[in-house]
């Protein structure tokens, strides 16, 4: 299946969502992929698609809650955690501690940017990535600035 980028979708008229919503989805996807050190339009498109599905499934709840950004952040966390569980074969990737550990391991393993285009790709088994993550998790946790999530950085600057 060929994936179309968000730009191609908007140019071809396939998107029926408002431009502001599309921008919010794309910016959220970009923030989350960048927090994993991933700079790939393919990965951003995959996450934006996951966010669109989550938004479609919970549109009434998100509007009623009034905080769409929190809902999108939760959906992004869930999509990435589900993919990490798929890669590692572990069930417990959704908890905050395990997610943070896997994120740090991914940042360290992906320093060569080898897995950027395969980020959130469920069509590959990613056994090589799983081995790299397991190796990184055996090493001591590095003191890296990137361990702070995007929203945490914004919240700490605001206070």
QUIWO-V192207 format. One line per field, one symbol per residue. psi: psi as a letter, one per 20 degrees, with the letter a starting at -180 (. if undefined). Layout:
BEGIN
psi->???
END
This chain:
BEGIN
psi->pppprhghghhijhpjqqhhgggggghggggghhijjpnphggghghhgghgghgghkgghghhhinhggghgghggggghgghhggijqhmihqgggggghgggggghkhjkhjgijpjojiqhkhhggggggghihqqpqnqhiipqghhgghhhh.
END
